[in-house]
C-alpha cells in the first residue's frame, strides 16, 4: 500500500491555477468523507512537502514544513508513512506508541544520512523539518506534531456557544514565541542562560531557530557534529553540551463525534496570516470543492494587504523573491461525514503527494522526483 506514495501518477489529480506557483486538488474521497489539498511555493526550492494516504478503513495526512533547505521534508515525505505502516502491522493496529516509533525511526534515519553526507554536503546538518501527521482509523483521530504546523478542528457549536461553528486546536505549536514553550525549554536547560534568546524581533532557541522540536537540525542535537572540522569550515557551529531540540512528538487522541465537521491541517505559512477561527469560518461557509485553494488564497490576500499590495500582484512575484512576502503554504482539509454508514466503500487505496517543487511542475502534471 505504501508504495503508492512514490508514484507520480496521482499527482495528475492536481491542477495548476492562474498562479504559477500554486498547485491544488478540488475534492477527493477518503474513508470518512472528502478532502481538498493545496500548496503554494515561495522559496527558491519548495520546502513544504505533503501527502494524503487513503484506504477503505483509514486515512493518513502528512504536512512537513522544512527549513534550511528541502532535504529533510522530502526525506520525511518518503519515509514516515512506510514506518507507520510497518509498526502498525507489527502491533496489530494504530496507537500513539506506533506513531512515536515511526517519528523516532525517521529521525534516526535522517541523522544517519546527515552523518554520511557531511563530507560532501556539510550544510545538511542544519536542515530540518516540522512534522504534522493526522490519522483517522475508525472513529479515532490521532494528531502528532513537531514544530509549528497546526491541525484545527471545525465543529458545530453547542447550545450556549455564540457561533455556529467552533475552532478547536488539536496540535501544540512547539515555537518559543509561546511563553509556555519558552519556559519548557528553559526548564530543560537550567544551566544555559542563552538557551532562548530574543533576536531579530522574535524569540529563538540559541538565537537561531524558533521551533523547539523537529526532524533533523542535527547540529542542534548532536554536539559532536559541531566539533567536526568539515562542519566548522562550511556550516554554522554552535557549542553544545547536549541537544537543544527534540524529535519527540506531541500526540492528541480524540474520539470523533457527530458534531465534528472537518479538520484543517496546514503549515505555519497559513496560520501566519489567518487565525484558527477565520480559517474554520471560511471552510464552514464555502463549498467543499477547492476549499484548500480558497484558504491559501485568503492567506495570500492577507499577506498582500499587509504590504499594501493587490493579491494579483503577489501572484506575479517569482519564487525566492516571493519568500519576502509569504512562506510556502500547505493546506489539507479533511471533511468528516459521520452520517454516511457505508463510507468505507467509497475510498480505495491510494496516495496523493503534492509536487516536490511547484515551479518545476510540468503542464502534463508530472513533477520532478526527489533525489536520494
Secondary structure as UniProt FT lines:
FT   HELIX           2..6
FT   HELIX           8..13
FT   STRAND          15..16
FT   TURN            20..21
FT   STRAND          22..30
FT   TURN            31..32
FT   STRAND          33..40
FT   STRAND          48..54
FT   STRAND          58..67
FT   HELIX           71..91
FT   HELIX           96..117
FT   TURN            118..120
FT   HELIX           122..126
FT   STRAND          128..129
FT   STRAND          131..137
FT   TURN            138..139
FT   STRAND          140..146
FT   STRAND          150..156
FT   TURN            159..160
FT   STRAND          165..169
FT   TURN            176..177
FT   HELIX           179..188
FT   TURN            189..191
FT   TURN            193..194
FT   STRAND          196..199
FT   TURN            200..201
FT   STRAND          202..205
FT   TURN            206..208
FT   STRAND          215..216
FT   HELIX           218..220
FT   HELIX           223..226
FT   HELIX           229..234
FT   STRAND          250..255
FT   TURN            258..259
FT   STRAND          260..266
FT   HELIX           268..271
FT   TURN            272..273
FT   HELIX           276..285
FT   TURN            289..290
FT   HELIX           291..306
FT   TURN            307..308
FT   HELIX           311..314
FT   TURN            315..316
FT   TURN            319..320
FT   HELIX           321..324
FT   STRAND          329..335
FT   TURN            338..339
FT   TURN            341..342
FT   HELIX           343..346
FT   STRAND          350..353
FT   HELIX           358..360
FT   TURN            363..364
//
